[in-house]
Amino acid sequence: MSNHTSEMLNTIDAGKATLDAARPLPQHTVASLREKLLLEWTYHSNGHCQLGGCK
C-alpha cells in the first residue's frame, strides 16, 4: 500500500474515532452532517461529469 493511501486511511480512521466518541450525536448534528455530505457528493459528481465521466 502506498504512503499516500496509508495516510488517507489513517485520517479516515481518526475522523471515525472522533465521531464514535461523540455518539450519540444530536439530531441536528446528524442532519447537518448529512446535508454537508450530500453537497460534497454533488460537487464531486458534477466535477466528474465535467471531465467527461458522465454520458
Summary of the structure (lengths in Angstrom):
residues: 55
radius of gyration: 15.3
end to end distance: 32.2
largest distance: 41.8
contacts: 96
relative contact order: 0.07
helix: 78%
strand: 0%
